Amino acid sequence: MVQTLTNKQIVLVSRPVGMPTNENFLYREAPVAEPQDRQVVVQSHYLSVDPYMRGRMSDAKSYIAPYALNEVIVGGIVGEVVASKSDKLQVGDKVLGMLGWQIYNVVDAGNVTKVDDSIAPLSAYLSVLGLTGLTAYFGLLDIGQPKEGETVVVSGAAGAVGMLVGQIAKIKGARVVGIAGSDEKVAFLKGELGFDEAINYKTANLQEAVAQACPNGVDVYFDNVGGVVSDAVMSQLNDHARIPLCGAISSYNATDGDLGPRMQTKLIKTRSLMKGFVLSDYASRMQEGAKALAQWLSEGKLKYEETIVEGFENVPQAFLGLFKGENIGKQLVKVTE
Ligand SMILES: NC(=O)c1ccc[n+]([C@@H]2O[C@H](COP(=O)([O-])OP(=O)(O)OC[C@H]3O[C@@H](n4cnc5c(N)ncnc54)[C@H](OP(=O)(O)O)[C@@H]3O)[C@@H](O)[C@H]2O)c1
């Protein structure tokens, strides 16, 4: 059966300088290999596009290897097993894995995780119940450690990680201020998610707006974006503030050095803790995070939002949209039903 299938693939053909363009990607068709013993064929349903992929498109040293040129790009995918030579997975099983940007992936069964789409829609395993939710959970709770009544500020607040960070901070009894890039996102954060305050960083005077939104200062700053947004928040730190450094998307496409205010004096005076992290640091605690997120979701304490682009050929556009703020919540691409 597999022999009759044609694959569609997206390949990285050149390393972007500055903002990636369509020319960095090549769309191609290819045959699908027959699965060998212990392998399955997974048909992609939803592909995740993520800001960290921009880093992997460069060849700079990082915590994760760069994508190889002329090979299929790899990312989070949920899909369905359509052929199996494994006794671990059957045709029809739904699975999650780090797989190629292609319609069909032929992989060892051990390289994907079976998921239960009766608990939540399949796409949720790429957002609230997946790496996104876990990033929010561990970064906020392990490094940020918000306490009742404290002020938590989150940048990239209407994005996939940020919208969960703010809600988890609310669950912990904090006062939550979100920073995002449009009035629509500000209204969403306050109206739909119950953030106490939200700021549009593209139109506000940031220093004034942060000071006004945080009259008692900032105890936790969950940083998704870096740059001028972070400069403004950091000026309002309280003593013993905690700053989980999750991402710095404002600089991912920068071609020159990004020099902001030097923060050492502020951090010393306030005895603040600023700590970078990557989710894989918490590999041994994933079960804990997954259980808590599923529990809050089932109790209705956690809402999630997805922006879904349809069609495999639109994957690069969806990825580029992350850098233009086109998404609210998790950006996904729906490939097949
Ligand atoms: N450390 C880890 O393990 C880990 C794991 C996952 C994600 N991350 C990082 O966490 C951050 C959020 O990731 P995500 O998956 O949740 O993405 P996301 O927030 O859903 O999407 C990216 C958002 O970033 C904002 N943005 C784009 N350019 C910006 C700029 N120049 N200045 C400020 N904001 C900008 C846009 O929203 P606006 O409309 O608000 O501009 C956009 O919607 C990223 O920096 C990512 O690299 C880190």
The ligand as an ORCA input file, in Angstrom:
! r2SCAN-3c Opt
* xyz 0 1
  N      13.292     27.783     26.339
  C      12.510     26.865     25.753
  O      12.631     25.655     25.988
  C      11.445     27.327     24.824
  C      10.406     26.473     24.410
  C       9.394     26.988     23.586
  C       9.446     28.327     23.184
  N      10.489     29.097     23.582
  C      10.547     30.519     23.224
  O       9.425     31.153     23.794
  C       8.991     32.229     22.970
  C       7.519     32.026     22.617
  O       7.405     30.840     21.816
  P       5.980     30.365     21.294
  O       6.147     29.026     20.699
  O       4.990     30.548     22.385
  O       5.712     31.399     20.120
  P       4.499     32.403     20.016
  O       4.612     33.354     21.174
  O       3.239     31.663     19.857
  O       4.781     33.168     18.654
  C       5.714     34.145     18.533
  C       5.156     35.528     18.952
  O       6.257     36.385     19.212
  C       5.847     37.710     19.045
  N       6.921     38.461     18.384
  C       7.393     38.283     17.124
  N       8.370     39.164     16.874
  C       8.492     39.931     17.997
  C       9.319     41.033     18.357
  N      10.229     41.545     17.514
  N       9.187     41.578     19.596
  C       8.282     41.078     20.465
  N       7.461     40.040     20.178
  C       7.569     39.481     18.956
  C       4.583     37.696     18.178
  O       3.495     38.175     18.949
  P       3.192     39.768     19.092
  O       2.017     40.037     18.227
  O       2.905     39.916     20.534
  O       4.411     40.507     18.640
  C       4.371     36.228     17.855
  O       3.024     35.863     17.842
  C       9.912     32.246     21.766
  O      10.930     33.193     21.981
  C      10.476     30.842     21.740
  O      11.725     30.793     21.115
  C      11.481     28.636     24.385
*
